[in-house]
Amino acid sequence: PSDLDWVCGLHAAPPLVAFVHWGEEYVTTPTGEERQIADALARCGVSLIVGNHSHQASAGIESLRGGAAQMVYSLGNFIFDQ
């Protein structure tokens, strides 16, 4: 079973929030594979998907599945000693 199978099997009350560690450094938009993962999480009832790792903030919030879920691909850096 994959991590997504585990998420889909949760018996938790909404809202469900997923924090994902994904993305290539300094890229602000998701790849096709990351979009597929976000869509699968939304199908499992996750209503907010928040990404981190790329060190660059996304331009905005993206609606998924007709607005049933929202995704922020990357929050960027809060504190990072670059």
Secondary structure, 3 states (H helix, E strand, C coil): CCHHHHHHCCCCCCCEEEEEECCCCCCCCCCHHHHHHHHHHHHCCEEEEEEECCCCECCCCEEEHHHCEEEECCECCCCCCC
